[in-house]
Amino acid sequence: MYRVKEPNKWAIDWDNQAAESEVFLDPHEFDADGLAALGTTAWSKDGKYFAYALKRSGSDWSTIQIRNAFNKQDYSDKLERVKFSSIAWTHDNKGFFYSRYDDGRDEDGDVSNSDMNAQNTNKLQFQKLYYHHVGTFQDEDKLIYRNHYQPDWMYIPEISNDGKYLLINTNKDTANENLVAVADISDGISRSFTRADIMIRNLVPDFIGSFSYLHNKGVDFYFVTNF
C-alpha cells in the first residue's frame, strides 16, 4: 500500500503511479518469511488513524493494530482473538467497534481451565462485539453485545453515514441472510462506551433475507435486500 506525499494530507495511490509516493504499510515488514498478510482495514473519519488486521501463516486469526497516518508509526494497541470481524470507527475518531472470541476467560473475566491452544482447535463459539478506545489496552475494551443462546452467530458492526447509529449485522452461517439491529450512539460519541450506554433495537429480527445498509435519513433506514 502506497500513499502520496502531501504535507498534512494523505491519499492512497493503489497503482503506485504518483511521481512522489512512499510505502505506507508493507505486511512483509512484520514477517521476514513473507507469511504475513493484510485482512480487514479501516480509516478513521479524519484520516489520522489506520486500523488494520494482520494475518500470519495463512490463518484466519487476526491481530488488529493502529497506525498513525502521518508518521507511519504503530500505536501500542494490539487486539487479539479477532476472526471474521469488520472495523467500524465512530465519527469522533476516538475508537471503533469490532468482534472477537474469548481468550479462555469466563463471563466475569476470570481465566478458566480452557486455554488458547484448545480454543484454536475447537469449534468457534460465542463471538462478542466490543468497543476499543485508541491508546488503551484490549482488557479495557467495552463489551457491547453478546448472545448467551446462539453460540454460532457472528456480529459485523457498521456505523451509519451520519455517524449517529451503530448497526449490528448478524450472520449464523454461509446462507445469504442476516439480522440487523441498530443502536443510537449519538449521545456516546464524546465518551467511551459501556453496555449501559447502548440500547439495541431490532430492525430485521428474523433470517428472511440479505439486508445491506445503504443510507439513513434520520430514523428512516434504506437497505439493499433480496427479500
Secondary structure, DSSP 8 states (H G I E B T S, - for coil): -EEE-BTTB--B-TT--SSSEEE---GGGG-TTS-EEEEEEEE-TTSSEEEEEEEETT-S-EEEEEEETTT--EEEEEEEEE-S---EE-TTSSEEEEEE---SB-TTS-B-S--HHHHHHS-----EEEEEETTS-GGG-EEEE--SS-TT-EEEEEE-TTSSEEEEEEE-SSSS--EEEEEE-TTTTTS---GGG--EEEEE-S-SS-EEEEEEETTEEEEEE--
